[in-house]
Amino acid sequence: RPAFSSSKKGLSKRCSMEIKTNMFRIDKRNAVSVYLYTSLMGPWDLHVTAQEFILQHFEQVAVKSKDFCSLSRDQISRLISSDKLLVSSEGEVYKAVVSWVAHEPRARASLLPALLQHVHFPLMSMDEVEQSSRSHLVKKNRNLATALEEARTYLAKV
């Protein structure tokens, strides 16, 4: 067993080195796959690199990665609540969350209110707030409808 453990560490280290030397690049399509795999198997520094990539390119990753909807509730929550999340608009965060929920609506619909607590509705454009208000998911949730109404009121004053 010690020999296996040692060779596993060596392999992990070599894989990490390959990625860092750009023979393999983390991109919009594979960032979530790398993030998911390394969350279980390591190496941790590669996991952190994938997470940083996702946070810096969140909008593109949410759209282009086929594995985005494979994130767990905790993982998506951690990403969308990060202070390092870079997006052009909070509307993009909203769309990503709704897309994630819509992937498995029966299992995830109840998680929507908790996830949307991380969306800063007043930072959305009025058009995004209006469009979000029309969603059937919003109409079903009174707290969410109230949050969007508050955002609408705030934006009308600005």
SULRA-V104611 format. One line per field, one symbol per residue. phi: phi as a letter, one per 30 degrees, with the letter a starting at -180 (. if undefined). burial: 1 if it has 9 or more other C-alpha atoms within 8 Angstrom, else 0. A space follows every 50 residues. Layout:
# SULRA-V104611
phi = ???
burial = ???
This chain:
# SULRA-V104611
phi = .edddddddddddddddeddcidbcdbddcedededdddccidddddddd dddeddbeedddddddceddddedddddddcddcdcbdaddddedddddd dddbeddceddeedddddccedcddeddddddddddddddcddddddddd dddddddd
burial = 00000000000110010111000001011111011111100110011101 10111111111110100100100001101100001010111111011111 11010001101110110110110110011101100001101001101101 11011000
